[in-house]
Amino acid sequence: MQHDGDGGTAGLDGLITPPLSRRGFVMTSLISGLTLAVTPVEAQVIHTDATGIEAGEVKIPAADGPMPGYRAVPEGAGPFPLVLVIEEIFGVHEYIKDICRRLAKAGYCAVAPELYARQGDLSQMSDVKVIVRDVISKTPDAQWIGDLDATVAWAASAAKGDPARLGAMGWCRGGRGAWLYDAHRRDLKAAVAWYGPLGGEPSDIQPRSAGERAGEIHAPLLALYGGADTGIPVASVEAARDKAKAAGRHVELVVYPEAPHGFHADYRPSYRKDAAEDGWRRALAFLKANGVG
């Protein structure tokens, strides 16, 4: 790592990480149940049991202490293909945990680190605007990218994950993360971005958008987006796809014309069963077709 003149750390793709807070992790355990930031919870919530898998909260060694996370993995010796599950803005709550269990049922070691654990206690936050202002906008890209790298190292040594078969899958803000992590990690085999934003105002700690880095991705990326998403124009996703293609990279774009943002989130009114199920089938097939399986 190199240090900048203000005491920050430069290293991951030239990104700047300010000095880590002396207070360490604000969140030392995960959210129990579903996020407080979405009410009411819809009736169609999917629950995946733990039969045939090992699933539960874990502590992942990070640069400044143990980071809470959730892991689900098939029973057996392994190692199993490894999928990083990159959360929405609401934390690693029951929906993200269930996604990990779904992936484990499909044969994967799935790990979701709590990437916002230093910036705020998402288990106590119910206002989306406050979450974005006080947590999301203050989380350096270099920090969560480094945390994902730490998660890979931990999963390979202690969680039956196979780093030679590494994939990443993210939702909403985590979909942005899937694009950016693909541009960072050279040995990534495949990434899946569920309606991840491609633009956004730059800052010192979040200097480049996913759209800007689309031509720098390493692994094939499956982009799953809603045609009725009022926050992410389809044209911006097509532009990112075309930018990747012009650079010799591969992006497979699937747009569900009637689907809004958050169409996979079964606990929210935005859930669209047909698009969610089709996207899930495509995601699993994409991982396997590209060496994560």
Long-range contacts (C-beta under 8 A, 24 or more apart in sequence): 9-142, 11-142, 11-146, 12-141, 12-142, 12-145, 12-146, 12-149, 12-184, 13-142, 13-145, 13-183, 13-184, 15-140, 15-141, 15-142, 15-145, 15-205, 15-207, 16-140, 16-142, 16-204, 16-205, 16-207, 17-140, 17-142, 17-143, 17-146, 17-205, 18-140, 18-205, 20-63, 20-64, 20-118, 20-143, 21-118, 24-64, 24-65, 24-118, 25-64, 25-65, 25-66, 25-67, 25-68, 25-117, 25-118, 26-117, 26-118, 26-119, 26-120, 26-121, 27-68, 27-91, 27-114, 27-116, 27-117, 27-120, 27-121, 27-122, 27-123, 28-66, 28-68, 28-117, 29-57, 29-68, 30-57, 30-68, 30-69, 30-70, 30-91, 30-92, 30-93, 30-97, 30-114, 30-123, 31-90, 31-91, 31-92, 31-93, 31-94, 31-122, 31-123, 32-94, 32-123, 33-93, 33-94, 34-93, 34-94, 34-95, 34-267, 35-90, 35-91, 35-93, 35-95, 35-122, 36-123, 36-124, 36-125, 36-126, 37-90, 37-122, 37-125, 37-126, 37-127, 37-128, 37-131, 38-90, 38-267, 38-268, 39-126, 41-267, 41-268, 42-266, 42-267, 42-268, 42-269, 42-271, 44-266, 44-271, 44-273, 45-94, 45-95, 45-266, 45-267, 46-98, 46-102, 46-266, 47-98, 48-98, 48-101, 48-102, 48-105, 49-101, 50-101, 52-105, 53-101, 53-104, 53-105, 54-104, 55-97, 55-100, 55-101, 55-104, 58-111, 58-159, 60-111, 60-113, 60-147, 60-150, 60-151, 60-154, 61-150, 61-154, 62-146, 62-147, 62-150, 63-146, 63-150, 64-118, 67-113, 67-114, 67-117, 67-147, 67-150, 67-151, 68-92, 68-113, 68-114, 68-117, 69-111, 69-112, 69-113, 69-114, 69-151, 70-96, 70-97, 70-100, 70-111, 70-112, 71-100, 71-109, 71-110, 71-111, 71-112, 71-155, 71-159, 72-97, 72-100, 72-101, 72-103, 72-104, 72-109, 72-110, 73-104, 73-108, 73-109, 73-110, 73-159, 73-160, 73-161, 74-104, 74-105, 74-107, 74-108, 74-109, 77-160, 78-109, 78-160, 78-161, 78-162, 79-109, 79-156, 79-160, 79-161, 79-162, 80-107, 80-108, 80-109, 80-160, 80-161, 80-162, 81-107, 81-108, 81-109, 81-161, 81-162, 81-165, 81-166, 81-167, 81-287, 81-292, 81-293, 82-108, 82-109, 82-110, 82-111, 82-152, 82-155, 82-156, 82-161, 82-162, 82-163, 82-165, 82-166, 82-167, 82-292, 83-108, 83-109, 83-110, 83-111, 83-166, 83-167, 83-168, 83-169, 83-287, 83-292, 84-111, 84-112, 84-113, 84-148, 84-151, 84-152, 84-166, 84-167, 84-168, 84-169, 84-181, 85-110, 85-111, 85-112, 85-169, 85-170, 85-174, 86-112, 86-115, 86-148, 86-168, 86-169, 86-170, 86-171, 86-174, 86-175, 86-177, 86-178, 86-181, 87-112, 87-114, 87-115, 87-116, 87-170, 87-171, 87-173, 87-174, 88-171, 88-172, 88-173, 88-174, 88-265, 89-116, 89-128, 89-131, 89-132, 89-135, 89-136, 89-172, 89-173, 90-122, 90-131, 91-116, 91-122, 91-123, 93-122, 94-267, 95-265, 95-266, 95-267, 96-171, 99-169, 99-171, 102-280, 103-169, 106-284, 107-293, 108-167, 108-287, 108-292, 108-293, 109-155, 109-159, 109-160, 109-161, 109-162, 111-151, 111-154, 111-155, 111-159, 111-161, 113-147, 113-148, 113-150, 113-151, 115-139, 115-143, 115-144, 115-147, 115-148, 115-177, 116-144, 118-143, 136-173, 137-203, 137-206, 138-205, 139-205, 139-206, 140-205, 140-206, 141-180, 141-205, 141-206, 141-207, 141-208, 142-205, 143-205, 144-177, 145-180, 145-181, 145-184, 148-177, 148-181, 148-185, 149-185, 163-187, 165-189, 165-291, 165-292, 165-293, 166-292, 167-191, 167-192, 167-219, 167-287, 167-290, 167-292, 168-192, 169-194, 169-283, 169-287, 170-194, 170-196, 171-195, 171-196, 171-264, 171-265, 172-196, 172-197, 172-261, 172-262, 172-265, 173-197, 176-200, 176-209, 176-210, 178-221, 179-210, 179-213, 179-214, 179-217, 179-221, 179-240, 180-208, 180-210, 180-213, 182-217, 182-218, 182-219, 182-221, 183-213, 183-214, 183-216, 183-217, 183-218, 185-218, 185-219, 186-218, 187-218, 188-218, 188-219, 189-219, 189-287, 189-290, 189-291, 189-292, 190-219, 190-220, 190-221, 190-222, 190-286, 190-287, 190-289, 190-290, 190-291, 190-292, 191-217, 191-219, 191-220, 191-221, 191-222, 192-221, 192-222, 192-224, 192-283, 192-286, 192-287, 193-221, 193-222, 193-223, 193-224, 194-224, 194-264, 194-279, 195-224, 195-225, 195-226, 195-229, 195-232, 195-261, 195-262, 195-263, 195-264, 196-223, 196-232, 197-231, 197-232, 198-232, 198-236, 198-237, 198-239, 198-240, 199-236, 210-240, 211-236, 211-239, 211-240, 211-243, 214-240, 214-241, 214-243, 214-244, 214-247, 214-249, 214-251, 215-243, 215-244, 215-246, 215-247, 215-249, 216-247, 216-249, 217-244, 217-249, 217-251, 218-249, 219-290, 220-249, 220-250, 220-251, 220-252, 220-286, 220-290, 221-249, 221-250, 221-251, 221-252, 222-251, 222-252, 222-254, 222-282, 222-283, 222-286, 223-251, 223-252, 223-253, 223-254, 224-254, 224-256, 224-264, 224-279, 224-282, 224-283, 225-253, 225-254, 225-255, 225-256, 226-255, 226-256, 226-258, 226-259, 226-260, 226-261, 226-263, 226-272, 226-275, 227-255, 227-256, 227-257, 227-258, 227-259, 228-257, 228-258, 228-259, 228-260, 229-259, 229-260, 229-261, 230-260, 230-261, 231-261, 232-261, 252-286, 254-279, 254-282
